[in-house]
């Protein structure tokens, strides 16, 4: 984390659960079936669930398994954050 990131984090209050839910609902309403935004939102939910599984793990084996699933989810995010001009299943 850079010094600038640390300063911004210190002076910017984190969003509330209500604000996060409102932003997610707004994004969902803008998304259409199988478009880039809906895929990113779905993937974001998968990542959040993977973090929750890591946090909820009760032993080392479960935690390692959950961390591996989280790693797989987070690898795909850099690919899904690039908009494409085609819909899922369509060819260029």
DSSP file (Angstrom, degrees, kcal/mol; ACC not computed):
  #  RESIDUE AA STRUCTURE BP1 BP2  ACC     N-H-->O    O-->H-N    N-H-->O    O-->H-N    TCO  KAPPA ALPHA  PHI   PSI    X-CA   Y-CA   Z-CA
    1    1 A X              0   0    0      0, 0.0     2,-0.0     0, 0.0     0, 0.0   0.000 360.0 360.0 360.0 127.2    0.0    0.0    0.0
    2    2 A X     >  -     0   0    0      1,-0.1     4,-2.2     4,-0.0     5,-0.2  -0.251 360.0-107.8 -75.5 167.4    1.5    3.3   -1.0
    3    3 A X  H  > S+     0   0    0      1,-0.2     4,-2.3     2,-0.2     5,-0.2   0.900 122.2  52.8 -61.6 -40.6    1.6    6.3    1.2
    4    4 A X  H  > S+     0   0    0      1,-0.2     4,-2.7     2,-0.2     5,-0.2   0.920 107.8  50.8 -61.5 -43.6   -1.1    8.0   -0.8
    5    5 A X  H  > S+     0   0    0      1,-0.2     4,-2.5     2,-0.2    -1,-0.2   0.903 110.3  50.1 -59.4 -41.4   -3.3    4.9   -0.4
    6    6 A X  H  X S+     0   0    0     -4,-2.2     4,-1.8     2,-0.2    -1,-0.2   0.893 111.2  48.3 -65.4 -40.3   -2.7    5.0    3.3
    7    7 A X  H  X S+     0   0    0     -4,-2.3     4,-1.9     2,-0.2     5,-0.2   0.943 112.8  47.6 -65.1 -47.7   -3.6    8.7    3.5
    8    8 A X  H  X S+     0   0    0     -4,-2.7     4,-1.8     1,-0.2    -2,-0.2   0.916 112.2  50.1 -60.6 -43.4   -6.8    8.2    1.4
    9    9 A X  H  < S+     0   0    0     -4,-2.5    -1,-0.2    -5,-0.2    -2,-0.2   0.858 110.6  50.8 -63.2 -34.8   -7.8    5.2    3.6
   10   10 A X  H  < S+     0   0    0     -4,-1.8    -1,-0.2     1,-0.2    -2,-0.2   0.846 118.7  34.7 -72.8 -33.9   -7.3    7.3    6.7
   11   11 A X  H  < S+     0   0    0     -4,-1.9     2,-0.6    -5,-0.1    -2,-0.2   0.578 105.4  75.8 -99.8 -10.4   -9.4   10.3    5.7
   12   12 A X  S  < S-     0   0    0     -4,-1.8     2,-0.1    -5,-0.2     3,-0.1  -0.897  79.9-132.6-104.0 118.8  -12.1    8.5    3.7
   13   13 A X        -     0   0    0     -2,-0.6     3,-0.1     1,-0.1    -3,-0.1  -0.429  28.6-108.8 -68.4 142.7  -14.7    6.7    5.8
   14   14 A X        -     0   0    0      1,-0.1    -1,-0.1    -2,-0.1     2,-0.0  -0.348  39.7 -98.8 -67.6 152.8  -15.4    3.1    4.6
   15   15 A X        -     0   0    0      1,-0.1     2,-0.1    -3,-0.1    -1,-0.1  -0.361  37.2-120.1 -70.7 152.8  -18.7    2.5    3.0
   16   16 A X     >  -     0   0    0      1,-0.1     4,-2.4    -3,-0.1     5,-0.2  -0.426  24.3-108.0 -85.4 165.8  -21.5    1.1    5.1
   17   17 A X  H  > S+     0   0    0      1,-0.2     4,-2.4     2,-0.2     5,-0.2   0.875 122.6  53.5 -60.1 -36.1  -23.3   -2.2    4.4
   18   18 A X  H  > S+     0   0    0      2,-0.2     4,-2.4     1,-0.2    -1,-0.2   0.915 109.0  47.1 -65.8 -43.2  -26.3   -0.2    3.4
   19   19 A X  H  > S+     0   0    0      2,-0.2     4,-2.4     1,-0.2    -2,-0.2   0.893 112.4  50.6 -64.8 -39.5  -24.3    1.9    0.9
   20   20 A X  H  X S+     0   0    0     -4,-2.4     4,-2.4     2,-0.2    -2,-0.2   0.920 111.4  47.6 -64.5 -43.5  -22.7   -1.2   -0.5
   21   21 A X  H  X S+     0   0    0     -4,-2.4     4,-2.5     2,-0.2    -2,-0.2   0.893 111.9  50.7 -64.9 -39.5  -26.1   -2.9   -1.0
   22   22 A X  H  X S+     0   0    0     -4,-2.4     4,-2.3     2,-0.2    -2,-0.2   0.922 111.5  47.1 -64.2 -44.1  -27.4    0.3   -2.6
   23   23 A X  H  X S+     0   0    0     -4,-2.4     4,-2.4     1,-0.2    -2,-0.2   0.896 112.4  50.1 -64.6 -39.8  -24.5    0.5   -5.0
   24   24 A X  H  X S+     0   0    0     -4,-2.4     4,-2.7     2,-0.2    -2,-0.2   0.912 110.6  49.4 -66.0 -41.5  -24.8   -3.2   -5.9
   25   25 A X  H  X S+     0   0    0     -4,-2.5     4,-2.2     2,-0.2    -2,-0.2   0.898 110.9  50.3 -64.0 -40.0  -28.6   -2.8   -6.6
   26   26 A X  H  X S+     0   0    0     -4,-2.3     4,-1.2     2,-0.2    -2,-0.2   0.917 112.5  46.7 -63.2 -43.4  -27.9    0.2   -8.8
   27   27 A X  H  X S+     0   0    0     -4,-2.4     4,-1.2     1,-0.2     3,-0.3   0.911 110.6  52.7 -65.5 -41.9  -25.3   -1.8  -10.7
   28   28 A X  H  < S+     0   0    0     -4,-2.7     3,-0.3     1,-0.2    -1,-0.2   0.890 106.8  52.8 -60.9 -38.9  -27.6   -4.8  -11.0
   29   29 A X  H  < S+     0   0    0     -4,-2.2    -1,-0.2     1,-0.2    -2,-0.2   0.799 109.8  49.0 -68.8 -26.2  -30.3   -2.6  -12.5
   30   30 A X  H  < S+     0   0    0     -4,-1.2    -1,-0.2    -3,-0.3    -2,-0.2   0.696  99.3  85.3 -82.8 -19.5  -27.9   -1.3  -15.1
   31   31 A X     <  -     0   0    0     -4,-1.2     2,-0.3    -3,-0.3     3,-0.0  -0.466  62.6-155.8 -83.4 153.5  -26.7   -4.8  -16.1
   32   32 A X    >   -     0   0    0     -2,-0.1     3,-1.9     1,-0.1     6,-0.4  -0.804  42.7 -65.8-119.3 167.2  -28.5   -7.0  -18.6
   33   33 A X  T 3  S-     0   0    0     -2,-0.3     3,-0.1     1,-0.3    -1,-0.1  -0.287 115.5  -6.4 -57.5 128.5  -28.3  -10.8  -18.8
   34   34 A X  T 3  S+     0   0    0      1,-0.2    54,-1.5    53,-0.1    -1,-0.3   0.625  97.6 135.2  64.1  17.8  -24.9  -12.1  -19.7
   35   35 A X  S <> S-     0   0    0     -3,-1.9     4,-2.0    52,-0.2    -1,-0.2  -0.420  72.3 -97.8 -87.4 174.7  -23.3   -8.7  -20.3
   36   36 A X  H  > S+     0   0    0     48,-0.2     4,-2.3     1,-0.2     5,-0.2   0.897 121.3  51.1 -58.2 -44.7  -19.9   -7.8  -19.0
   37   37 A X  H  > S+     0   0    0      1,-0.2     4,-2.6     2,-0.2    -1,-0.2   0.903 108.8  50.2 -64.0 -42.4  -21.3   -6.0  -15.9
   38   38 A X  H  > S+     0   0    0     -6,-0.4     4,-2.4     1,-0.2    -1,-0.2   0.886 110.7  50.6 -65.1 -36.6  -23.5   -8.8  -14.8
   39   39 A X  H  X S+     0   0    0     -4,-2.0     4,-2.4     2,-0.2    -2,-0.2   0.913 111.1  48.0 -65.5 -42.3  -20.6  -11.2  -15.1
   40   40 A X  H  X S+     0   0    0     -4,-2.3     4,-2.5     2,-0.2    -2,-0.2   0.918 112.0  49.6 -64.6 -43.2  -18.4   -8.9  -13.0
   41   41 A X  H  X S+     0   0    0     -4,-2.6     4,-2.0     2,-0.2    -2,-0.2   0.915 111.8  48.2 -62.9 -43.0  -21.1   -8.6  -10.4
   42   42 A X  H  X S+     0   0    0     -4,-2.4     4,-2.0     1,-0.2    -1,-0.2   0.922 112.5  49.1 -61.2 -43.7  -21.6  -12.3  -10.2
   43   43 A X  H  X S+     0   0    0     -4,-2.4     4,-2.3     1,-0.2    -2,-0.2   0.885 107.5  54.6 -64.8 -38.6  -17.9  -12.9   -9.9
   44   44 A X  H  X S+     0   0    0     -4,-2.5     4,-2.4     1,-0.2    -1,-0.2   0.900 107.5  50.5 -60.8 -41.5  -17.6  -10.3   -7.1
   45   45 A X  H  X S+     0   0    0     -4,-2.0     4,-2.3     1,-0.2    -1,-0.2   0.890 108.7  52.3 -64.3 -39.1  -20.3  -12.2   -5.2
   46   46 A X  H  X S+     0   0    0     -4,-2.0     4,-2.2     2,-0.2    -2,-0.2   0.904 109.9  48.8 -62.8 -41.1  -18.3  -15.4   -5.6
   47   47 A X  H  X S+     0   0    0     -4,-2.3     4,-2.4     2,-0.2    -2,-0.2   0.917 110.3  50.5 -66.3 -43.0  -15.2  -13.7   -4.3
   48   48 A X  H  X S+     0   0    0     -4,-2.4     4,-2.1     1,-0.2    -2,-0.2   0.917 111.5  48.7 -60.1 -42.3  -17.1  -12.3   -1.3
   49   49 A X  H  X S+     0   0    0     -4,-2.3     4,-2.1     2,-0.2    -1,-0.2   0.882 109.4  52.9 -64.7 -38.1  -18.4  -15.8   -0.6
   50   50 A X  H  X S+     0   0    0     -4,-2.2     4,-2.0     2,-0.2    -2,-0.2   0.906 108.6  49.3 -64.8 -41.2  -14.9  -17.3   -0.9
   51   51 A X  H  X S+     0   0    0     -4,-2.4     4,-2.5     1,-0.2    -1,-0.2   0.909 109.8  52.4 -61.8 -41.1  -13.6  -14.8    1.7
   52   52 A X  H  X S+     0   0    0     -4,-2.1     4,-2.2     1,-0.2    -2,-0.2   0.884 107.4  51.8 -63.0 -38.5  -16.5  -15.7    4.0
   53   53 A X  H  X S+     0   0    0     -4,-2.1     4,-0.9     2,-0.2    -1,-0.2   0.892 109.6  49.5 -65.5 -38.6  -15.6  -19.4    3.7
   54   54 A X  H >< S+     0   0    0     -4,-2.0     3,-0.7    12,-0.2    -2,-0.2   0.939 112.9  47.1 -63.3 -45.4  -12.0  -18.7    4.6
   55   55 A X  H 3< S+     0   0    0     -4,-2.5    -2,-0.2     1,-0.2    -1,-0.2   0.860 114.1  47.5 -64.2 -35.7  -13.1  -16.6    7.6
   56   56 A X  H 3< S+     0   0    0     -4,-2.2    -1,-0.2    -5,-0.2    -2,-0.2   0.550  80.8 123.1 -85.1  -8.2  -15.6  -19.3    8.7
   57   57 A X    <<  -     0   0    0     -4,-0.9     3,-0.0    -3,-0.7    -3,-0.0  -0.287  45.4-162.8 -58.8 135.8  -13.1  -22.2    8.4
   58   58 A X        +     0   0    0      1,-0.0     2,-0.3     0, 0.0    -1,-0.1   0.597  65.7  25.8-100.6 -13.0  -12.8  -24.1   11.7
   59   59 A X  S  > S-     0   0    0      1,-0.1     4,-2.4     0, 0.0     5,-0.2  -0.915  85.3 -98.9-144.1 172.8   -9.6  -26.0   11.1
   60   60 A X  H  > S+     0   0    0     -2,-0.3     4,-2.7     1,-0.2     5,-0.2   0.886 118.3  51.0 -62.3 -42.0   -6.4  -25.8    9.1
   61   61 A X  H  > S+     0   0    0      1,-0.2     4,-2.3     2,-0.2    -1,-0.2   0.923 112.6  45.8 -64.6 -43.7   -7.5  -28.2    6.4
   62   62 A X  H  > S+     0   0    0      1,-0.2     4,-2.5     2,-0.2    -1,-0.2   0.897 113.2  50.8 -65.2 -39.2  -10.8  -26.4    5.8
   63   63 A X  H  X S+     0   0    0     -4,-2.4     4,-2.6     2,-0.2    -2,-0.2   0.910 110.1  48.9 -65.5 -42.6   -8.9  -23.0    5.8
   64   64 A X  H  X S+     0   0    0     -4,-2.7     4,-2.2     2,-0.2    -2,-0.2   0.924 112.5  48.4 -63.8 -43.6   -6.4  -24.3    3.2
   65   65 A X  H  X S+     0   0    0     -4,-2.3     4,-2.0     1,-0.2    -2,-0.2   0.918 113.0  47.8 -61.4 -43.4   -9.2  -25.6    1.0
   66   66 A X  H  X S+     0   0    0     -4,-2.5     4,-2.3     1,-0.2   -12,-0.2   0.880 110.2  52.3 -65.8 -38.1  -11.1  -22.3    1.3
   67   67 A X  H  X S+     0   0    0     -4,-2.6     4,-2.5     2,-0.2    -1,-0.2   0.879 107.9  51.7 -65.7 -37.1   -7.9  -20.3    0.5
   68   68 A X  H  X S+     0   0    0     -4,-2.2     4,-2.0     2,-0.2    -2,-0.2   0.910 110.5  47.8 -65.7 -41.2   -7.3  -22.4   -2.6
   69   69 A X  H  X S+     0   0    0     -4,-2.0     4,-2.3     2,-0.2    -2,-0.2   0.898 111.4  51.3 -65.5 -38.8  -10.9  -21.7   -3.8
   70   70 A X  H  X S+     0   0    0     -4,-2.3     4,-2.8     1,-0.2    -2,-0.2   0.916 107.7  52.7 -61.9 -42.9  -10.4  -18.0   -3.1
   71   71 A X  H  X S+     0   0    0     -4,-2.5     4,-1.5     1,-0.2    -1,-0.2   0.902 109.1  49.5 -60.7 -40.6   -7.2  -18.0   -5.1
   72   72 A X  H  X S+     0   0    0     -4,-2.0     4,-1.0     1,-0.2    -1,-0.2   0.916 112.6  47.5 -64.9 -42.2   -9.0  -19.5   -8.1
   73   73 A X  H  X S+     0   0    0     -4,-2.3     4,-0.5     1,-0.2     3,-0.5   0.921 111.3  50.0 -63.5 -44.1  -11.8  -17.0   -7.9
   74   74 A X  H >< S+     0   0    0     -4,-2.8     3,-0.6     1,-0.2     4,-0.5   0.759 101.0  63.3 -73.0 -23.1   -9.4  -14.0   -7.6
   75   75 A X  H >< S+     0   0    0     -4,-1.5     3,-0.7     1,-0.2     4,-0.4   0.884 100.7  53.0 -64.8 -37.0   -7.3  -15.1  -10.5
   76   76 A X  H >X S+     0   0    0     -4,-1.0     4,-1.8    -3,-0.5     3,-0.7   0.651  88.4  80.8 -74.1 -14.8  -10.3  -14.6  -12.9
   77   77 A X  H <X S+     0   0    0     -3,-0.6     4,-1.4    -4,-0.5    -1,-0.2   0.868  86.0  56.2 -65.0 -35.9  -11.0  -11.1  -11.8
   78   78 A X  H <4 S+     0   0    0     -3,-0.7    -1,-0.3    -4,-0.5    -2,-0.2   0.814 110.1  46.9 -68.1 -25.8   -8.4   -9.5  -13.9
   79   79 A X  H X4 S+     0   0    0     -3,-0.7     3,-0.9    -4,-0.4    -1,-0.2   0.855 112.3  48.9 -79.0 -35.7   -9.9  -11.1  -17.0
   80   80 A X  H 3< S+     0   0    0     -4,-1.8    -2,-0.2     1,-0.2    -1,-0.2   0.636  97.5  68.6 -81.4 -13.6  -13.4  -10.2  -16.2
   81   81 A X  T 3< S+     0   0    0     -4,-1.4     2,-0.7    -5,-0.2    -1,-0.2   0.400  81.9  86.9 -86.7   5.7  -12.7   -6.6  -15.5
   82   82 A X  S <  S-     0   0    0     -3,-0.9    -1,-0.0   -46,-0.0    -4,-0.0  -0.912  81.8-130.7-104.1 113.6  -11.9   -5.9  -19.1
   83   83 A X        -     0   0    0     -2,-0.7     2,-0.3     2,-0.0    -2,-0.1  -0.279  20.2-155.9 -63.8 146.7  -15.1   -5.1  -21.1
   84   84 A X        -     0   0    0      2,-0.2   -48,-0.2    -4,-0.1    -1,-0.0  -0.885  21.3-133.8-119.9 153.6  -15.7   -7.0  -24.2
   85   85 A X  S    S+     0   0    0     -2,-0.3     2,-0.3     2,-0.1    -1,-0.1   0.494  86.8  69.8 -84.7  -1.7  -17.9   -5.9  -27.1
   86   86 A X  S    S-     0   0    0      4,-0.1    -2,-0.2     1,-0.0     2,-0.2  -0.805  78.6-122.7-115.6 158.1  -19.5   -9.3  -27.3
   87   87 A X    >   -     0   0    0     -2,-0.3     3,-2.0     1,-0.1   -52,-0.2  -0.489  49.2 -75.8 -87.8 163.9  -22.0  -11.1  -25.1
   88   88 A X  T 3  S+     0   0    0    -54,-1.5    -1,-0.1     1,-0.3     3,-0.1  -0.382 121.3  18.0 -60.1 134.5  -21.3  -14.4  -23.5
   89   89 A X  T 3  S+     0   0    0      1,-0.3     2,-0.3    -3,-0.1    -1,-0.3   0.269 100.6 112.5  86.7 -12.1  -21.6  -17.2  -26.1
   90   90 A X    <   -     0   0    0     -3,-2.0    -1,-0.3     2,-0.0     2,-0.3  -0.653  59.3-137.7 -91.2 149.8  -21.4  -14.8  -29.1
   91   91 A X              0   0    0     -2,-0.3    -4,-0.1    -3,-0.1    -1,-0.0  -0.711 360.0 360.0-102.2 160.5  -18.4  -14.8  -31.4
   92   92 A X              0   0    0     -2,-0.3    -1,-0.1    -6,-0.1    -2,-0.0   0.464 360.0 360.0 -80.5 360.0  -16.7  -11.7  -32.7
